[in-house]
Amino acid sequence: MTPFPWNETMQFGFGILRLSSKDFWLMTPREIFAAYLAFQPNKAVPISRAKLDDLMQNFPD
């Protein structure tokens, strides 16, 4: 299992988002990741398993 990337997360939170320590530590990793995605508009986000199953059912080829 890969450890959580705390150094990179703190660099993003403090350096890019300019969060205070208090605000940074009140955020969940999911919230920080959502903020990170806002800075990566062209980055593809994988589809969910449910969406993949739906596509496979509708387009079985």
MOJO-V170850 format. One record per run of one state. SS is the DSSP state (hx for helix, st for strand, lp for the rest). FROM is the first residue (numbers start at 1). LEN is the number of residues. If there is no record, write none. Layout:
ss->(SS/SS)
from->(FROM/FROM)
len->(LEN/LEN)
This chain:
ss->(lp/hx/lp/hx/lp/hx/lp/hx/lp)
from->(1/6/17/21/27/29/39/49/59)
len->(5/11/4/6/2/10/10/10/3)
